[in-house]
Amino acid sequence: DRLQKADIIHLVETSLKDDEDEDAFSLDGYDQRFIKNGNGKGIATYYNLDKFRPVSEVKTDKFQIAKFKHKDIDIINVYRSQSGNSLELLEHLKKQIEGGRKTLITGDFNICFMENFSNRMIQGLLGLGFDQLIHEPTHIRGRHIDHVYFLDPSNRLKPIIDRYSPYYSDHDGICITIQEVTDTDQAENS
């Protein structure tokens, strides 16, 4: 029930193969898009076609990227395997980011944000003005490997993070609600 209230759902570290029938994984009320890359790799996205449209995908052996566009925000989802080159990933992400546009980047980066803060990909996104919004462990082993990066040049949107621990995964689920900031909210924060 919780997931099906979302306008877009990204599942990462999927294990779909190229020959699997996508209709077998349909979800009522959603269109779907899959980047299939075999065992433990790939992205499945379920989205409300009235609000989002898929615009690009990147599929390599070491990472996958899916980008969706909403009238107000771009949403980019990433799965990076542990052996994926973080600098190569950053270069691909930079190509997906449109200057001046609100952007949310989420995913399993397999880079602990706390232990590897100086990582080139992390520092590259922070250097572009993104804020990393996850500050607690997201993996059962206590690592901060699921990231949420947010950039809003207009300061008009406010993401609210709700983490939860589903029984079926060794990662926390991360629910993100995007709220519009009112003039009253901005005045209170000044």
Buried (B, 14 or more C-beta within 10 A) or exposed (E): EEEEEBBBBBBBBBEBEEEEEEEEBEEEEBBBBBBBBEEEBBBBBBBBEEEBBBBBBBBBEBBBBBBBBBEBBBBBBBBBBEEBBBEBBBEBBEEBBEEEBBBBBBBBBBBBBEEBEEBBBBBBBEEBEBEBBBEEBBBEEEBBBBBBBBBBEEEBBBBEBEBEEEEEEEBBBBBBEBEEBEEEEEEEEE
